[in-house]
């Protein structure tokens, strides 16, 4: 029982942050930095771009607004590509 509690207190999330408060054992929530968010979204944009027959090479977003705009454009291009190839 104690070893299980100790293990839970020492767990880390994907970014290396503790998942629980060491003293109380209560779960904590850590916010991602803006830079980390933009980098993660840039990787997602590149993944979507790789699915296109004619990739557009998205630029690295500098704001959440740019992430949304680029994502809408890429998904629209993917839909259009799909419609053209399936004869929709």
N, C-alpha and C positions, 0 to 999 in steps of 0.2 A: 504494500500500500504506500509506504513512504517513498520507495524508489519510483513508483508511478507518479507521485506528486512532484518529486524532484525532476523527473523527466519532463512533465508538462510545464514546469516553471522554466526549464531551459530550452524549450522549443523556440525556433526562430522562423520567421516568415521568409519568403523568397528574397527579400531585400536585406535579410540579416537582422531584422528587428525582433526583439522578444515578442512572443505572442501573448504572454501573460505577465502581469506585474510580479516581480520576484518575491515581494513580501506578502501580498494578499492573494496571489494566484488568479486575480481577475484579469480577463482578457482585455487587451488594449487595442486601439485602432490607431494606425499610423498613416498619415496622409503622404501621398507620393509628391515629390517636388514637381514644380512645373516643368523643369528641364527633363526629368525622368519621364513624365507624362508625354511630353512632346517627342522624346526619343522613341518611346514605345509606340506611339501613334505613327511615327515616321516609318518604323519597321513594318507596321500593319499596312501602310500605304504602299510600301515597296512590294509587299506580298501580293496585294491586289493587283498592282501594276504588272507583276510577273505572270499573272493569269491572262493578260491581254496578248493578242496575236501581234499587235503593234504597240509595244510599251511606250509610255509617254515620259518616263523617268520623273516622278514627282519631286518637287523641291522640298527641302527640310522645312516643315511648318514652324512659324515663329509665334503662333498664337492658336488658341482653341478654335477661333473662327476659321483660320486657314486649314486646320485639320478637317473641320466639318465640310468646308467648301471643296477641298481636294477629294475627300472621301465620297461626297455626292457625285462629283464628276467621274471618278473612277468606277463607281458602281453603275452609273448611267452608261458608261462605255462598255462595261461588262454585260449589262442587260442588252444593249444594242448588238453587241457581238453575238451573244447567245441567240437573239431573235433572228439575226441574219443567217446563222449557221443551222438553225432548226427549221427555218422557213415559217416562222410564226407570223 
